[in-house]
Amino acid sequence: MNIENKYIKAKKRVEDLKGFYGNLISYCTIIPMLTLLNYYTSWDSHYWFLYPAIFWGIGVLTHGFTVFGFGSDWEAKKIKELMERDTNY
């Protein structure tokens, strides 16, 4: 792997990390605001802030899994397998 490929890969990794942390920070600031809004408007009737908290939280978790590489071993193995198959032909 040459220097340019390493640079491109590192740049993509930094962009992925920035995206994840931006998503996490916005989640941690907006969900409490929604909770306060729900508290001051209709706390007795319905806890609607839970819907965005749960579904956005699932999105943040899956984003974190992809950024930090949990479960991505199969991708690297498949890429290696396809590259080896192409070099054998």
mmCIF file as gemmi writes it, N, C-alpha and C atoms, coordinates in Angstrom:
data_model
loop_
_atom_site.group_PDB
_atom_site.id
_atom_site.type_symbol
_atom_site.label_atom_id
_atom_site.label_alt_id
_atom_site.label_comp_id
_atom_site.label_asym_id
_atom_site.label_entity_id
_atom_site.label_seq_id
_atom_site.pdbx_PDB_ins_code
_atom_site.Cartn_x
_atom_site.Cartn_y
_atom_site.Cartn_z
_atom_site.occupancy
_atom_site.B_iso_or_equiv
_atom_site.pdbx_formal_charge
_atom_site.auth_seq_id
_atom_site.auth_asym_id
_atom_site.pdbx_PDB_model_num
ATOM 1 N N . MET Axp A 1 ? 0.855 -1.174 0 1 0 ? 1 A 1
ATOM 2 C CA . MET Axp A 1 ? 0 0 0 1 0 ? 1 A 1
ATOM 3 C C . MET Axp A 1 ? 0.901 1.237 0 1 0 ? 1 A 1
ATOM 4 N N . ASN Axp A 2 ? 0.662 2.117 -0.941 1 0 ? 2 A 1
ATOM 5 C CA . ASN Axp A 2 ? 1.529 3.293 -1.018 1 0 ? 2 A 1
ATOM 6 C C . ASN Axp A 2 ? 0.986 4.432 -0.152 1 0 ? 2 A 1
ATOM 7 N N . ILE Axp A 3 ? 1.731 5.517 -0.135 1 0 ? 3 A 1
ATOM 8 C CA . ILE Axp A 3 ? 1.42 6.652 0.74 1 0 ? 3 A 1
ATOM 9 C C . ILE Axp A 3 ? 0.072 7.281 0.385 1 0 ? 3 A 1
ATOM 10 N N . GLU Axp A 4 ? -0.241 7.4 -0.905 1 0 ? 4 A 1
ATOM 11 C CA . GLU Axp A 4 ? -1.499 8.025 -1.3 1 0 ? 4 A 1
ATOM 12 C C . GLU Axp A 4 ? -2.699 7.222 -0.824 1 0 ? 4 A 1
ATOM 13 N N . ASN Axp A 5 ? -2.627 5.911 -0.953 1 0 ? 5 A 1
ATOM 14 C CA . ASN Axp A 5 ? -3.729 5.062 -0.493 1 0 ? 5 A 1
ATOM 15 C C . ASN Axp A 5 ? -3.896 5.154 1.018 1 0 ? 5 A 1
ATOM 16 N N . LYS Axp A 6 ? -2.793 5.204 1.744 1 0 ? 6 A 1
ATOM 17 C CA . LYS Axp A 6 ? -2.867 5.343 3.201 1 0 ? 6 A 1
ATOM 18 C C . LYS Axp A 6 ? -3.491 6.683 3.583 1 0 ? 6 A 1
ATOM 19 N N . TYR Axp A 7 ? -3.114 7.728 2.846 1 0 ? 7 A 1
ATOM 20 C CA . TYR Axp A 7 ? -3.665 9.05 3.124 1 0 ? 7 A 1
ATOM 21 C C . TYR Axp A 7 ? -5.173 9.075 2.867 1 0 ? 7 A 1
ATOM 22 N N . ILE Axp A 8 ? -5.6 8.509 1.754 1 0 ? 8 A 1
ATOM 23 C CA . ILE Axp A 8 ? -7.023 8.491 1.406 1 0 ? 8 A 1
ATOM 24 C C . ILE Axp A 8 ? -7.808 7.688 2.443 1 0 ? 8 A 1
ATOM 25 N N . LYS Axp A 9 ? -7.25 6.562 2.869 1 0 ? 9 A 1
ATOM 26 C CA . LYS Axp A 9 ? -7.915 5.732 3.863 1 0 ? 9 A 1
ATOM 27 C C . LYS Axp A 9 ? -8.003 6.467 5.213 1 0 ? 9 A 1
ATOM 28 N N . ALA Axp A 10 ? -6.926 7.136 5.608 1 0 ? 10 A 1
ATOM 29 C CA . ALA Axp A 10 ? -6.924 7.887 6.868 1 0 ? 10 A 1
ATOM 30 C C . ALA Axp A 10 ? -7.894 9.064 6.795 1 0 ? 10 A 1
ATOM 31 N N . LYS Axp A 11 ? -7.967 9.724 5.661 1 0 ? 11 A 1
ATOM 32 C CA . LYS Axp A 11 ? -8.883 10.849 5.493 1 0 ? 11 A 1
ATOM 33 C C . LYS Axp A 11 ? -10.331 10.383 5.595 1 0 ? 11 A 1
ATOM 34 N N . LYS Axp A 12 ? -10.64 9.254 4.983 1 0 ? 12 A 1
ATOM 35 C CA . LYS Axp A 12 ? -11.993 8.706 5.082 1 0 ? 12 A 1
ATOM 36 C C . LYS Axp A 12 ? -12.323 8.333 6.52 1 0 ? 12 A 1
ATOM 37 N N . ARG Axp A 13 ? -11.355 7.778 7.23 1 0 ? 13 A 1
ATOM 38 C CA . ARG Axp A 13 ? -11.57 7.4 8.633 1 0 ? 13 A 1
ATOM 39 C C . ARG Axp A 13 ? -11.867 8.629 9.493 1 0 ? 13 A 1
ATOM 40 N N . VAL Axp A 14 ? -11.13 9.709 9.26 1 0 ? 14 A 1
ATOM 41 C CA . VAL Axp A 14 ? -11.355 10.947 10.014 1 0 ? 14 A 1
ATOM 42 C C . VAL Axp A 14 ? -12.743 11.51 9.698 1 0 ? 14 A 1
ATOM 43 N N . GLU Axp A 15 ? -13.164 11.463 8.438 1 0 ? 15 A 1
ATOM 44 C CA . GLU Axp A 15 ? -14.49 11.936 8.068 1 0 ? 15 A 1
ATOM 45 C C . GLU Axp A 15 ? -15.576 11.093 8.73 1 0 ? 15 A 1
ATOM 46 N N . ASP Axp A 16 ? -15.381 9.777 8.78 1 0 ? 16 A 1
ATOM 47 C CA . ASP Axp A 16 ? -16.34 8.896 9.451 1 0 ? 16 A 1
ATOM 48 C C . ASP Axp A 16 ? -16.429 9.21 10.94 1 0 ? 16 A 1
ATOM 49 N N . LEU Axp A 17 ? -15.28 9.424 11.575 1 0 ? 17 A 1
ATOM 50 C CA . LEU Axp A 17 ? -15.274 9.762 13.003 1 0 ? 17 A 1
ATOM 51 C C . LEU Axp A 17 ? -15.956 11.104 13.265 1 0 ? 17 A 1
ATOM 52 N N . LYS Axp A 18 ? -15.682 12.097 12.407 1 0 ? 18 A 1
ATOM 53 C CA . LYS Axp A 18 ? -16.329 13.395 12.563 1 0 ? 18 A 1
ATOM 54 C C . LYS Axp A 18 ? -17.838 13.268 12.428 1 0 ? 18 A 1
ATOM 55 N N . GLY Axp A 19 ? -18.276 12.466 11.471 1 0 ? 19 A 1
ATOM 56 C CA . GLY Axp A 19 ? -19.709 12.264 11.291 1 0 ? 19 A 1
ATOM 57 C C . GLY Axp A 19 ? -20.351 11.605 12.494 1 0 ? 19 A 1
ATOM 58 N N . PHE Axp A 20 ? -19.682 10.585 13.039 1 0 ? 20 A 1
ATOM 59 C CA . PHE Axp A 20 ? -20.228 9.901 14.202 1 0 ? 20 A 1
ATOM 60 C C . PHE Axp A 20 ? -20.291 10.819 15.407 1 0 ? 20 A 1
ATOM 61 N N . TYR Axp A 21 ? -19.203 11.529 15.694 1 0 ? 21 A 1
ATOM 62 C CA . TYR Axp A 21 ? -19.197 12.409 16.871 1 0 ? 21 A 1
ATOM 63 C C . TYR Axp A 21 ? -20.166 13.576 16.714 1 0 ? 21 A 1
ATOM 64 N N . GLY Axp A 22 ? -20.332 14.073 15.491 1 0 ? 22 A 1
ATOM 65 C CA . GLY Axp A 22 ? -21.335 15.111 15.257 1 0 ? 22 A 1
ATOM 66 C C . GLY Axp A 22 ? -22.738 14.592 15.524 1 0 ? 22 A 1
ATOM 67 N N . ASN Axp A 23 ? -23.003 13.373 15.079 1 0 ? 23 A 1
ATOM 68 C CA . ASN Axp A 23 ? -24.298 12.74 15.322 1 0 ? 23 A 1
ATOM 69 C C . ASN Axp A 23 ? -24.521 12.529 16.816 1 0 ? 23 A 1
ATOM 70 N N . LEU Axp A 24 ? -23.497 12.073 17.513 1 0 ? 24 A 1
ATOM 71 C CA . LEU Axp A 24 ? -23.602 11.829 18.951 1 0 ? 24 A 1
ATOM 72 C C . LEU Axp A 24 ? -23.826 13.122 19.732 1 0 ? 24 A 1
ATOM 73 N N . ILE Axp A 25 ? -23.098 14.171 19.374 1 0 ? 25 A 1
ATOM 74 C CA . ILE Axp A 25 ? -23.248 15.454 20.065 1 0 ? 25 A 1
ATOM 75 C C . ILE Axp A 25 ? -24.637 16.038 19.829 1 0 ? 25 A 1
ATOM 76 N N . SER Axp A 26 ? -25.124 15.957 18.589 1 0 ? 26 A 1
ATOM 77 C CA . SER Axp A 26 ? -26.461 16.489 18.329 1 0 ? 26 A 1
ATOM 78 C C . SER Axp A 26 ? -27.522 15.67 19.049 1 0 ? 26 A 1
ATOM 79 N N . TYR Axp A 27 ? -27.334 14.367 19.145 1 0 ? 27 A 1
ATOM 80 C CA . TYR Axp A 27 ? -28.269 13.525 19.903 1 0 ? 27 A 1
ATOM 81 C C . TYR Axp A 27 ? -28.291 13.935 21.374 1 0 ? 27 A 1
ATOM 82 N N . CYS Axp A 28 ? -27.095 14.131 21.926 1 0 ? 28 A 1
ATOM 83 C CA . CYS Axp A 28 ? -26.992 14.47 23.355 1 0 ? 28 A 1
ATOM 84 C C . CYS Axp A 28 ? -27.475 15.882 23.678 1 0 ? 28 A 1
ATOM 85 N N . THR Axp A 29 ? -27.616 16.744 22.696 1 0 ? 29 A 1
ATOM 86 C CA . THR Axp A 29 ? -28.132 18.081 22.964 1 0 ? 29 A 1
ATOM 87 C C . THR Axp A 29 ? -29.613 18.204 22.619 1 0 ? 29 A 1
ATOM 88 N N . ILE Axp A 30 ? -30.063 17.565 21.559 1 0 ? 30 A 1
ATOM 89 C CA . ILE Axp A 30 ? -31.446 17.743 21.118 1 0 ? 30 A 1
ATOM 90 C C . ILE Axp A 30 ? -32.428 16.906 21.93 1 0 ? 30 A 1
ATOM 91 N N . ILE Axp A 31 ? -32.048 15.682 22.292 1 0 ? 31 A 1
ATOM 92 C CA . ILE Axp A 31 ? -32.972 14.835 23.052 1 0 ? 31 A 1
ATOM 93 C C . ILE Axp A 31 ? -33.322 15.465 24.411 1 0 ? 31 A 1
ATOM 94 N N . PRO Axp A 32 ? -32.366 16.018 25.172 1 0 ? 32 A 1
ATOM 95 C CA . PRO Axp A 32 ? -32.786 16.711 26.404 1 0 ? 32 A 1
ATOM 96 C C . PRO Axp A 32 ? -33.698 17.911 26.142 1 0 ? 32 A 1
ATOM 97 N N . MET Axp A 33 ? -33.47 18.618 25.036 1 0 ? 33 A 1
ATOM 98 C CA . MET Axp A 33 ? -34.36 19.733 24.698 1 0 ? 33 A 1
ATOM 99 C C . MET Axp A 33 ? -35.767 19.235 24.394 1 0 ? 33 A 1
ATOM 100 N N . LEU Axp A 34 ? -35.858 18.145 23.66 1 0 ? 34 A 1
ATOM 101 C CA . LEU Axp A 34 ? -37.169 17.57 23.376 1 0 ? 34 A 1
ATOM 102 C C . LEU Axp A 34 ? -37.849 17.085 24.653 1 0 ? 34 A 1
ATOM 103 N N . THR Axp A 35 ? -37.048 16.542 25.562 1 0 ? 35 A 1
ATOM 104 C CA . THR Axp A 35 ? -37.599 16.085 26.834 1 0 ? 35 A 1
ATOM 105 C C . THR Axp A 35 ? -38.17 17.261 27.623 1 0 ? 35 A 1
ATOM 106 N N . LEU Axp A 36 ? -37.446 18.347 27.668 1 0 ? 36 A 1
ATOM 107 C CA . LEU Axp A 36 ? -37.948 19.542 28.361 1 0 ? 36 A 1
ATOM 108 C C . LEU Axp A 36 ? -39.195 20.095 27.678 1 0 ? 36 A 1
ATOM 109 N N . LEU Axp A 37 ? -39.19 20.106 26.354 1 0 ? 37 A 1
ATOM 110 C CA . LEU Axp A 37 ? -40.364 20.58 25.625 1 0 ? 37 A 1
ATOM 111 C C . LEU Axp A 37 ? -41.573 19.702 25.933 1 0 ? 37 A 1
ATOM 112 N N . ASN Axp A 38 ? -41.366 18.395 25.954 1 0 ? 38 A 1
ATOM 113 C CA . ASN Axp A 38 ? -42.448 17.477 26.303 1 0 ? 38 A 1
ATOM 114 C C . ASN Axp A 38 ? -42.898 17.688 27.747 1 0 ? 38 A 1
ATOM 115 N N . TYR Axp A 39 ? -41.965 17.923 28.621 1 0 ? 39 A 1
ATOM 116 C CA . TYR Axp A 39 ? -42.294 18.134 30.034 1 0 ? 39 A 1
ATOM 117 C C . TYR Axp A 39 ? -43.162 19.376 30.225 1 0 ? 39 A 1
ATOM 118 N N . TYR Axp A 40 ? -42.823 20.449 29.533 1 0 ? 40 A 1
ATOM 119 C CA . TYR Axp A 40 ? -43.552 21.696 29.717 1 0 ? 40 A 1
ATOM 120 C C . TYR Axp A 40 ? -44.853 21.764 28.926 1 0 ? 40 A 1
ATOM 121 N N . THR Axp A 41 ? -45.036 20.899 27.94 1 0 ? 41 A 1
ATOM 122 C CA . THR Axp A 41 ? -46.253 20.988 27.133 1 0 ? 41 A 1
ATOM 123 C C . THR Axp A 41 ? -47.273 19.899 27.457 1 0 ? 41 A 1
ATOM 124 N N . SER Axp A 42 ? -46.863 18.65 27.477 1 0 ? 42 A 1
ATOM 125 C CA . SER Axp A 42 ? -47.867 17.583 27.63 1 0 ? 42 A 1
ATOM 126 C C . SER Axp A 42 ? -47.321 16.4 28.411 1 0 ? 42 A 1
ATOM 127 N N . TRP Axp A 43 ? -46.692 16.658 29.52 1 0 ? 43 A 1
ATOM 128 C CA . TRP Axp A 43 ? -46.068 15.583 30.306 1 0 ? 43 A 1
ATOM 129 C C . TRP Axp A 43 ? -47.104 14.618 30.876 1 0 ? 43 A 1
ATOM 130 N N . ASP Axp A 44 ? -48.267 15.121 31.24 1 0 ? 44 A 1
ATOM 131 C CA . ASP Axp A 44 ? -49.289 14.277 31.856 1 0 ? 44 A 1
ATOM 132 C C . ASP Axp A 44 ? -49.972 13.342 30.866 1 0 ? 44 A 1
ATOM 133 N N . SER Axp A 45 ? -50.022 13.725 29.588 1 0 ? 45 A 1
ATOM 134 C CA . SER Axp A 45 ? -50.794 12.927 28.647 1 0 ? 45 A 1
ATOM 135 C C . SER Axp A 45 ? -49.952 11.918 27.857 1 0 ? 45 A 1
ATOM 136 N N . HIS Axp A 46 ? -48.767 12.317 27.416 1 0 ? 46 A 1
ATOM 137 C CA . HIS Axp A 46 ? -48.004 11.422 26.54 1 0 ? 46 A 1
ATOM 138 C C . HIS Axp A 46 ? -46.518 11.761 26.588 1 0 ? 46 A 1
ATOM 139 N N . TYR Axp A 47 ? -45.682 10.739 26.646 1 0 ? 47 A 1
ATOM 140 C CA . TYR Axp A 47 ? -44.224 10.915 26.636 1 0 ? 47 A 1
ATOM 141 C C . TYR Axp A 47 ? -43.703 10.733 25.204 1 0 ? 47 A 1
ATOM 142 N N . TRP Axp A 48 ? -43.974 11.693 24.324 1 0 ? 48 A 1
ATOM 143 C CA . TRP Axp A 48 ? -43.617 11.552 22.923 1 0 ? 48 A 1
ATOM 144 C C . TRP Axp A 48 ? -42.123 11.692 22.665 1 0 ? 48 A 1
ATOM 145 N N . PHE Axp A 49 ? -41.369 12.237 23.611 1 0 ? 49 A 1
ATOM 146 C CA . PHE Axp A 49 ? -39.925 12.403 23.4 1 0 ? 49 A 1
ATOM 147 C C . PHE Axp A 49 ? -39.217 11.052 23.317 1 0 ? 49 A 1
ATOM 148 N N . LEU Axp A 50 ? -39.86 9.99 23.816 1 0 ? 50 A 1
ATOM 149 C CA . LEU Axp A 50 ? -39.235 8.667 23.782 1 0 ? 50 A 1
ATOM 150 C C . LEU Axp A 50 ? -39.065 8.141 22.36 1 0 ? 50 A 1
ATOM 151 N N . TYR Axp A 51 ? -39.983 8.485 21.457 1 0 ? 51 A 1
ATOM 152 C CA . TYR Axp A 51 ? -39.884 7.986 20.09 1 0 ? 51 A 1
ATOM 153 C C . TYR Axp A 51 ? -38.606 8.465 19.386 1 0 ? 51 A 1
ATOM 154 N N . PRO Axp A 52 ? -38.352 9.764 19.35 1 0 ? 52 A 1
ATOM 155 C CA . PRO Axp A 52 ? -37.085 10.164 18.722 1 0 ? 52 A 1
ATOM 156 C C . PRO Axp A 52 ? -35.866 9.7 19.51 1 0 ? 52 A 1
ATOM 157 N N . ALA Axp A 53 ? -35.981 9.633 20.836 1 0 ? 53 A 1
ATOM 158 C CA . ALA Axp A 53 ? -34.835 9.187 21.639 1 0 ? 53 A 1
ATOM 159 C C . ALA Axp A 53 ? -34.472 7.746 21.311 1 0 ? 53 A 1
ATOM 160 N N . ILE Axp A 54 ? -35.462 6.889 21.2 1 0 ? 54 A 1
ATOM 161 C CA . ILE Axp A 54 ? -35.196 5.476 20.928 1 0 ? 54 A 1
ATOM 162 C C . ILE Axp A 54 ? -34.699 5.273 19.505 1 0 ? 54 A 1
ATOM 163 N N . PHE Axp A 55 ? -35.429 5.819 18.528 1 0 ? 55 A 1
ATOM 164 C CA . PHE Axp A 55 ? -35.069 5.545 17.131 1 0 ? 55 A 1
ATOM 165 C C . PHE Axp A 55 ? -33.79 6.26 16.712 1 0 ? 55 A 1
ATOM 166 N N . TRP Axp A 56 ? -33.588 7.472 17.164 1 0 ? 56 A 1
ATOM 167 C CA . TRP Axp A 56 ? -32.338 8.168 16.873 1 0 ? 56 A 1
ATOM 168 C C . TRP Axp A 56 ? -31.192 7.479 17.609 1 0 ? 56 A 1
ATOM 169 N N . GLY Axp A 57 ? -31.465 7 18.818 1 0 ? 57 A 1
ATOM 170 C CA . GLY Axp A 57 ? -30.448 6.259 19.568 1 0 ? 57 A 1
ATOM 171 C C . GLY Axp A 57 ? -30.017 4.996 18.851 1 0 ? 57 A 1
ATOM 172 N N . ILE Axp A 58 ? -30.97 4.29 18.241 1 0 ? 58 A 1
ATOM 173 C CA . ILE Axp A 58 ? -30.62 3.104 17.447 1 0 ? 58 A 1
ATOM 174 C C . ILE Axp A 58 ? -29.74 3.511 16.273 1 0 ? 58 A 1
ATOM 175 N N . GLY Axp A 59 ? -30.058 4.632 15.655 1 0 ? 59 A 1
ATOM 176 C CA . GLY Axp A 59 ? -29.239 5.129 14.545 1 0 ? 59 A 1
ATOM 177 C C . GLY Axp A 59 ? -27.824 5.474 14.985 1 0 ? 59 A 1
ATOM 178 N N . VAL Axp A 60 ? -27.704 6.101 16.139 1 0 ? 60 A 1
ATOM 179 C CA . VAL Axp A 60 ? -26.373 6.445 16.664 1 0 ? 60 A 1
ATOM 180 C C . VAL Axp A 60 ? -25.581 5.17 16.963 1 0 ? 60 A 1
ATOM 181 N N . LEU Axp A 61 ? -26.245 4.173 17.539 1 0 ? 61 A 1
ATOM 182 C CA . LEU Axp A 61 ? -25.563 2.907 17.833 1 0 ? 61 A 1
ATOM 183 C C . LEU Axp A 61 ? -25.073 2.213 16.567 1 0 ? 61 A 1
ATOM 184 N N . THR Axp A 62 ? -25.925 2.13 15.561 1 0 ? 62 A 1
ATOM 185 C CA . THR Axp A 62 ? -25.497 1.468 14.323 1 0 ? 62 A 1
ATOM 186 C C . THR Axp A 62 ? -24.396 2.262 13.626 1 0 ? 62 A 1
ATOM 187 N N . HIS Axp A 63 ? -24.469 3.575 13.692 1 0 ? 63 A 1
ATOM 188 C CA . HIS Axp A 63 ? -23.399 4.406 13.135 1 0 ? 63 A 1
ATOM 189 C C . HIS Axp A 63 ? -22.079 4.14 13.864 1 0 ? 63 A 1
ATOM 190 N N . GLY Axp A 64 ? -22.163 4.036 15.178 1 0 ? 64 A 1
ATOM 191 C CA . GLY Axp A 64 ? -20.965 3.723 15.967 1 0 ? 64 A 1
ATOM 192 C C . GLY Axp A 64 ? -20.398 2.354 15.638 1 0 ? 64 A 1
ATOM 193 N N . PHE Axp A 65 ? -21.275 1.368 15.442 1 0 ? 65 A 1
ATOM 194 C CA . PHE Axp A 65 ? -20.803 0.03 15.083 1 0 ? 65 A 1
ATOM 195 C C . PHE Axp A 65 ? -20.072 0.043 13.754 1 0 ? 65 A 1
ATOM 196 N N . THR Axp A 66 ? -20.581 0.787 12.778 1 0 ? 66 A 1
ATOM 197 C CA . THR Axp A 66 ? -19.908 0.828 11.483 1 0 ? 66 A 1
ATOM 198 C C . THR Axp A 66 ? -18.6 1.614 11.55 1 0 ? 66 A 1
ATOM 199 N N . VAL Axp A 67 ? -18.579 2.704 12.307 1 0 ? 67 A 1
ATOM 200 C CA . VAL Axp A 67 ? -17.367 3.526 12.379 1 0 ? 67 A 1
ATOM 201 C C . VAL Axp A 67 ? -16.247 2.807 13.131 1 0 ? 67 A 1
ATOM 202 N N . PHE Axp A 68 ? -16.594 2.152 14.233 1 0 ? 68 A 1
ATOM 203 C CA . PHE Axp A 68 ? -15.569 1.522 15.049 1 0 ? 68 A 1
ATOM 204 C C . PHE Axp A 68 ? -15.315 0.065 14.681 1 0 ? 68 A 1
ATOM 205 N N . GLY Axp A 69 ? -15.963 -0.413 13.628 1 0 ? 69 A 1
ATOM 206 C CA . GLY Axp A 69 ? -15.601 -1.695 13.045 1 0 ? 69 A 1
ATOM 207 C C . GLY Axp A 69 ? -16.167 -2.93 13.692 1 0 ? 69 A 1
ATOM 208 N N . PHE Axp A 70 ? -17.19 -2.802 14.517 1 0 ? 70 A 1
ATOM 209 C CA . PHE Axp A 70 ? -17.795 -3.993 15.092 1 0 ? 70 A 1
ATOM 210 C C . PHE Axp A 70 ? -18.578 -4.718 14.007 1 0 ? 70 A 1
ATOM 211 N N . GLY Axp A 71 ? -18.231 -5.951 13.765 1 0 ? 71 A 1
ATOM 212 C CA . GLY Axp A 71 ? -18.944 -6.739 12.774 1 0 ? 71 A 1
ATOM 213 C C . GLY Axp A 71 ? -18.512 -6.486 11.35 1 0 ? 71 A 1
ATOM 214 N N . SER Axp A 72 ? -17.419 -5.785 11.135 1 0 ? 72 A 1
ATOM 215 C CA . SER Axp A 72 ? -16.983 -5.513 9.766 1 0 ? 72 A 1
ATOM 216 C C . SER Axp A 72 ? -15.87 -6.451 9.321 1 0 ? 72 A 1
ATOM 217 N N . ASP Axp A 73 ? -15.566 -7.463 10.115 1 0 ? 73 A 1
ATOM 218 C CA . ASP Axp A 73 ? -14.539 -8.422 9.716 1 0 ? 73 A 1
ATOM 219 C C . ASP Axp A 73 ? -14.94 -9.175 8.459 1 0 ? 73 A 1
ATOM 220 N N . TRP Axp A 74 ? -16.203 -9.453 8.298 1 0 ? 74 A 1
ATOM 221 C CA . TRP Axp A 74 ? -16.645 -10.192 7.129 1 0 ? 74 A 1
ATOM 222 C C . TRP Axp A 74 ? -16.402 -9.398 5.853 1 0 ? 74 A 1
ATOM 223 N N . GLU Axp A 75 ? -16.487 -8.066 5.931 1 0 ? 75 A 1
ATOM 224 C CA . GLU Axp A 75 ? -16.232 -7.237 4.754 1 0 ? 75 A 1
ATOM 225 C C . GLU Axp A 75 ? -14.782 -7.359 4.307 1 0 ? 75 A 1
ATOM 226 N N . ALA Axp A 76 ? -13.864 -7.275 5.257 1 0 ? 76 A 1
ATOM 227 C CA . ALA Axp A 76 ? -12.441 -7.384 4.925 1 0 ? 76 A 1
ATOM 228 C C . ALA Axp A 76 ? -12.125 -8.775 4.374 1 0 ? 76 A 1
ATOM 229 N N . LYS Axp A 77 ? -12.712 -9.803 4.969 1 0 ? 77 A 1
ATOM 230 C CA . LYS Axp A 77 ? -12.488 -11.167 4.483 1 0 ? 77 A 1
ATOM 231 C C . LYS Axp A 77 ? -13.025 -11.348 3.072 1 0 ? 77 A 1
ATOM 232 N N . LYS Axp A 78 ? -14.201 -10.8 2.794 1 0 ? 78 A 1
ATOM 233 C CA . LYS Axp A 78 ? -14.796 -10.932 1.47 1 0 ? 78 A 1
ATOM 234 C C . LYS Axp A 78 ? -13.983 -10.172 0.431 1 0 ? 78 A 1
ATOM 235 N N . ILE Axp A 79 ? -13.506 -8.99 0.774 1 0 ? 79 A 1
ATOM 236 C CA . ILE Axp A 79 ? -12.674 -8.222 -0.151 1 0 ? 79 A 1
ATOM 237 C C . ILE Axp A 79 ? -11.389 -8.98 -0.465 1 0 ? 79 A 1
ATOM 238 N N . LYS Axp A 80 ? -10.768 -9.528 0.579 1 0 ? 80 A 1
ATOM 239 C CA . LYS Axp A 80 ? -9.535 -10.296 0.383 1 0 ? 80 A 1
ATOM 240 C C . LYS Axp A 80 ? -9.8 -11.518 -0.49 1 0 ? 80 A 1
ATOM 241 N N . GLU Axp A 81 ? -10.914 -12.209 -0.245 1 0 ? 81 A 1
ATOM 242 C CA . GLU Axp A 81 ? -11.255 -13.386 -1.024 1 0 ? 81 A 1
ATOM 243 C C . GLU Axp A 81 ? -11.469 -13.027 -2.504 1 0 ? 81 A 1
ATOM 244 N N . LEU Axp A 82 ? -12.19 -11.946 -2.767 1 0 ? 82 A 1
ATOM 245 C CA . LEU Axp A 82 ? -12.432 -11.533 -4.154 1 0 ? 82 A 1
ATOM 246 C C . LEU Axp A 82 ? -11.164 -11.083 -4.84 1 0 ? 82 A 1
ATOM 247 N N . MET Axp A 83 ? -10.282 -10.404 -4.102 1 0 ? 83 A 1
ATOM 248 C CA . MET Axp A 83 ? -9.014 -9.977 -4.708 1 0 ? 83 A 1
ATOM 249 C C . MET Axp A 83 ? -8.144 -11.185 -5.033 1 0 ? 83 A 1
ATOM 250 N N . GLU Axp A 84 ? -8.122 -12.168 -4.155 1 0 ? 84 A 1
ATOM 251 C CA . GLU Axp A 84 ? -7.336 -13.375 -4.425 1 0 ? 84 A 1
ATOM 252 C C . GLU Axp A 84 ? -7.914 -14.136 -5.604 1 0 ? 84 A 1
ATOM 253 N N . ARG Axp A 85 ? -9.228 -14.186 -5.715 1 0 ? 85 A 1
ATOM 254 C CA . ARG Axp A 85 ? -9.856 -14.889 -6.843 1 0 ? 85 A 1
ATOM 255 C C . ARG Axp A 85 ? -9.531 -14.205 -8.156 1 0 ? 85 A 1
ATOM 256 N N . ASP Axp A 86 ? -9.522 -12.858 -8.147 1 0 ? 86 A 1
ATOM 257 C CA . ASP Axp A 86 ? -9.2 -12.119 -9.369 1 0 ? 86 A 1
ATOM 258 C C . ASP Axp A 86 ? -7.748 -12.301 -9.782 1 0 ? 86 A 1
ATOM 259 N N . THR Axp A 87 ? -6.844 -12.415 -8.817 1 0 ? 87 A 1
ATOM 260 C CA . THR Axp A 87 ? -5.431 -12.597 -9.18 1 0 ? 87 A 1
ATOM 261 C C . THR Axp A 87 ? -5.151 -14.019 -9.664 1 0 ? 87 A 1
ATOM 262 N N . ASN Axp A 88 ? -5.994 -14.971 -9.262 1 0 ? 88 A 1
ATOM 263 C CA . ASN Axp A 88 ? -5.803 -16.356 -9.705 1 0 ? 88 A 1
ATOM 264 C C . ASN Axp A 88 ? -6.252 -16.564 -11.134 1 0 ? 88 A 1
ATOM 265 N N . TYR Axp A 89 ? -7.121 -15.712 -11.668 1 0 ? 89 A 1
ATOM 266 C CA . TYR Axp A 89 ? -7.604 -15.874 -13.048 1 0 ? 89 A 1
ATOM 267 C C . TYR Axp A 89 ? -6.73 -15.186 -14.023 1 0 ? 89 A 1
